[in-house]
Amino acid sequence: MSTTRPAEPTLRSTTQLTPSQRAVSLVELIIGSLIVIGHNVFHVIPNEVPILFVIALVSLQIRNGDWRVAGFRRPGSWRRTVLLAVFCGVLLQVKGLVTEPIGLWLWHTPPRMSGVFAGITSFKAFAKLLGLVWTFAAFGEEVAYRGYLLRRAADLGNWSTAACVFGLLWSSVLFGFGHYYKGPAGVFESTVSGLILGGAYLVTKRNLWAPILAHGLTDTFATVATYLKW
């Protein structure tokens, strides 16, 4: 197997996977999904993000020749990437205007807030949370959910349009359950967030920089707003 892989300029994979390769992707997707549910719903394993991050790096290196195939390519235009990230970040902030009323109608309760924001009682705690936002959340979660789980789901259909839609939906639902502590309305809200972030990943032809920046920007805004008590 070659140790390098050229950048993928199109959404559809240029190399058709064999049935056995797709079977391996299915096994990986099932395991990854069980890890997400096992931690967030049943609390029987440690946090899924570091686990999936390591699995993703190993799997992408072995199967695809380079873990950067997940989406760490230089964008064709940083300007367009940043503009898309800002646009998605705004969508992530305003989506609550739609998701919260729907959540209240369906489950009669709003999404619960993350406990990490309750700990912002000093500038030191604020700076620490910002670091967590950009490493664990923006970087770690995007590699795990978009760069790995979405990718393995789309592998099942050789990255056809239908396979990409399935990968987007499956990874977004898992992302929603990754925020199970927020309650059912929060799972729904986070699923919509996953659709926005996954959409940015696919629109940029499987480049992770737009969703990473969008994720980091929206969580940074939430952190600043909590710290300043807006």
N, C-alpha and C positions, 0 to 999 in steps of 0.2 A: 504493500500500500504506500502511495506517495505520502510524503510528510508535509507537502504543501498543497494548497487548493486555491485556484484563482478566485478572485472576487466574483460574486454572483450578481450580475447587472440586471437580471429580470426576476419577477416574482416567481415564476414557475421554475422549478429546479431543472437545470440543464442535463442532469444525469438521472435517468429513470431507475428507481430502486427495484430490486428484484423482490419476488414474494417473500423470500427468507429475510431480506433486509427490512421489509415492511412489518414482518412478524416480530422482529426484534424491536422495532419502534413501538409496536403495540404493547409488548411486554414492558418496555420502559415507561410508556404512558400510563399503563395500569399501576405500575409500582409508584410512579410519581404522584398519581392521583390518590393512591392509598396513603402516601406519606402526608399529603396535604390534609386529608380527612382525619387521619390518625392523630395528628397533632392538634388541629384546631377544633375538631368535633369531639373526639374521644379522649384526647390528652394522654395518649399511651406512648408517644414518642416525643423527642425534643423538637424544638422549632424547625419547621420544614425548610426555611430559606437557606441556612447554611448547608443542610444536607443536600438539597436539590442543586445548590450552587456547585458543590464538589462533584456530584454525580454528573452534572452538565459538562463541566470542564473535562472530566475523564472520558465521558461518552463522546463528546464532540471531537476530542483529540484522537481517540481510537477509531471511531467510525467515519469521521469526516476529514481527518487528516490535520485539522487545525481548529482549536476551540474558538478562534476568532470568527469562524464561519457563522457563529450565533448572531453576529451583527456588528462586530467592532471593526467595521471598515471606515475609512475616511469618507465622509459624505461627498457627493458630487458638488454640493454647495453648502457650506456652513451657514450662510445667510438664510437659505430656505429652510434648513434644518432647525435653526433657532426660531425662526418665525413660526414654523409648524409647532414646535414645542411650546411656544408662548400661547398660540391659539388653543392647543390641547389643554394647556394649563388653565386657561380661562374657562374652557368647557368643563373641566373637572371641578372648578369652583362654582359655576352657575348651575350645574346639573341638578343640584339639590332643589332648585326651584321646581323641578319636574318630579324627581325621584322621591322627595320627602312627602309631598301630598299623596302620591301613589302608595308609598309605604304606610302612611297613616290610614289610608282608606282600606288597605288590605289587612294590616296587622294592628291597627289602632295604637301604635306606639312609634315614636321616632327612633332613628338609629342611635345607639349608645356611643358615647365618645370614648376614645382610647384613653386608658389610664395613664399613658406616658405624658399626656399634656397636663395632667393634674400635678405632675412633679416639677413644673417650671416655677420655682419659687425664688430663683436667683439667676444672675447673668451666667454663672458657671453652668447651671443646669440647662439654661437656654442654649449655650454654646455646645454643650454635650449632646443635646437633642438634635441640633442642626447637623452635627457630625453623623449621628445615627440616621438622620433623614437621607443624607447623600450617600452613605455607604450601605447600610442594611436595606433601606427601603428602595431608594432610587436605583442603586446599582445592583444590589443582591436580588431584589424581587423581580426586576426586569430581566435579568439573566435567567432566573428560575422559571418565571411564568411565560415571558414572551420568547426569550432566546432558546429555551429548552422545551417546555411543555407544549407551547403552540407549535413549535417546529416538529416535534415528534408526532403530534396529532395530524399535522398536514402531510407528514411523510406517508401516512396510511393511504392517501389517494394520490401519491406522486405530485403533490403541490398543484393539483388542478384547482380551478376556482371553487368548486364545491368543497374540496379538501381544506382550502384556506379558510373558507367560511366555517367549516366544522372546527378547525383548529382555533379560530378566533373565539367561537362560542364556548368550546370546551375549556380552554384556558381561562376565559373570563369568568365562567361559573366557578371554576376552582379558585380563582382569585377572590371571588365573592366569599366562598367558604373559608378562604384564608383570613377573613375578617369576621369569623363566626361570632366572636365575642361582642360584636355590635348588635346582635339580635337579627331577626329575619329581615327587618327593614334595612339594616346595615349590610347584610349579605346582598340584598338586591342593589343597593346603592353602589357597593364595591364591584359588583358584577358589571354595572354600567361603566364604572371607571376602567375596568379591564377591557371593555369593548373599545373605549376611547384610546387607551394606551396600545392595545393590540392593533387597532386600526392604524395608528401612527407607524407602528412597526411594519405593517404590510404595505402601506402607502409609500414608505421610503425604501421599498424592496428589501425588506428584512435587515434594516439598519437599526441598531439599538439606541443610537444617540438621541433621536427625537423623543422616544418614550422615557428614556432616563432623565433627560432635561425636563420634560413635562412633569414627570413624577416628582422630581426634586423641587421644582419651582412651586408646585401646588402645596406640597408638604411644608416647604419653607414659609409660604404665606400663612398657612395654618399655625405654624410654630410662632411666627412673629406676632400674629393677631392674638394668640393666647397670651404670649409674654406681655404684650402691651395692653391686654385686657380690652381689646376692641369689641 
